[in-house]
Amino acid sequence: MTEELSRTRRSIIGFIAVLGIFMAIADGLIISQVYQRNITELETSVSNEARIFANLVSEDLTRGDYSSVESAALNWGSSSTHISSIDIVTANGFELGSYKKAEHPEHWKQFSQTIHYGDNASASIHLTVDTSHIRAYTLTLLSQLIAFSLALIVMLGYVLRRIALRPLNEEIEEHLRTEEQLEKSAHRLKLAKNELEAYSYTLAHDLRTPLRAIISFAQIIKEDSAGKLDEEDLDHLNRIHHAGQHMSALIDDLIQLSRLSQATVKPADCDISAIATALLEQHRQADAEREITCREQPGMRVRGDPKLVEQLLGNLIDNAWKYTRHTANPMIEVGMRRQRGVKYFYVRDNGAGFDMQYVDKLFEPFQRLHTSTEFEGTGIGLASVRRVVQMHNGEIHAEAAPGKGCTITFSLEPGR
């Protein structure tokens, strides 16, 4: 918005500058034309007067009355407002008459007129004409044109600013007000989120102590009462012990999810292939009795936070390993494909799968698509996966079918 306002201002300034140059050129042409026209009119007027004077004195010169030429020149010069000096000289340089005003003009122009008299005699009239009044008039006109042009440019600039910039200024002010309100709302939301996460974290930690006591005492009772409890009491005790362990796992996952919310992404080069290979090898060692086919596409790399990316892949591979437990010939594949220049990674298995009508619940906390009797879990793992993907400005989605496995696809673009 600010850039648009700057562009508009620059356009207006550029237009006014071009207009100013155009008007300066126009003013110059107008002044030049006016000055030339006035000089031409003065030349015409003086030439007419000189012709009349020549006709008058030619008869006197033909008669040889040279004294009358002097007086005629004096009368002509005295009666004219523009003639500054008159010099009448014969062809052989003899001066017949002259006239000069007391002060020579600052700006002047010279004219000449020939007088023919007698049989073949001639004389020349040399005139100096004062053009100061034309110059003064031209300068006055120039100042008026400049003042008019400046007033027009200022007025036009004001109108353009009102027309072009006022709506933009109003829009910017509205945008700033909205932005300020959004910032306040975001700040309040962040405070509430931090308070909620702090509360969840504290609550989870506070629950751990009594929970450990429940699990420990249940285990002690079970060990001390071996052979003394009937089947029903032993089942109840086992249920207490398993429920405590489940809650402990749930608390651990909640703390992990809470820590994710406060984590900062530190992008670096991540070797997805190496991370996947290491995680799958850990599962093979921990569950050596299982025969499972694992495929990791070589050369998969991406920029991301190494710890968060490892946590993301760990959750996905944990799920794939778990949900292929009851599958004949289980298979887990970690691969990558490119689409429109973006790297999309996937973790695919041929395990239990799920019905796609429940896919919207898949990445929500505490939402499980399988019962705890089928597969253990807390419903936090995929919520953590989505959180990591969101922190990297990426995308995530799932494709599955009951009994045919599941494919989780994600992208990571921390620099976007």
Sequence and secondary structure as in RCSB ss.txt:
>XXXX:A:sequence
MTEELSRTRRSIIGFIAVLGIFMAIADGLIISQVYQRNITELETSVSNEARIFANLVSEDLTRGDYSSVESAALN
WGSSSTHISSIDIVTANGFELGSYKKAEHPEHWKQFSQTIHYGDNASASIHLTVDTSHIRAYTLTLLSQLIAFSL
ALIVMLGYVLRRIALRPLNEEIEEHLRTEEQLEKSAHRLKLAKNELEAYSYTLAHDLRTPLRAIISFAQIIKEDS
AGKLDEEDLDHLNRIHHAGQHMSALIDDLIQLSRLSQATVKPADCDISAIATALLEQHRQADAEREITCREQPGM
RVRGDPKLVEQLLGNLIDNAWKYTRHTANPMIEVGMRRQRGVKYFYVRDNGAGFDMQYVDKLFEPFQRLHTSTEF
EGTGIGLASVRRVVQMHNGEIHAEAAPGKGCTITFSLEPGR
>XXXX:A:secstr
 HHHHHHHHHHHHHHHHHHHHHHHHHHHHHHHHHHHHHHHHHHHHHHHHHHHHHHHHHHHHHHT  HHHHHHHHH
HHHH SSEEEEEEEETTS EEEEEE SS  SSEEEEEEEEEETTTEEEEEEEEEE HHHHHHHHHHHHHHHHHHH
HHHHHHHHHHIIIIIHHHHHHHHHHHHHHHHHHHHHHHHHHHHHHHHHHHHHHHHHHHHHHHHHHHHHHHHHHHT
TTTS HHHHHHHHHHHHHHHHHHHHHHHHHHHHHHHH     EEEEHHHHHHHHHHHHHHHTTT   EEEE TT 
EEEE HHHHHHHHHHHHHHHHHHTTT SS EEEEEEEEETTEEEEEEEE SS   GGGGGGTTSTT  SS TTTS
   S HHHHHHHHHHHTT  EEEEE TTS EEEEE   TT 
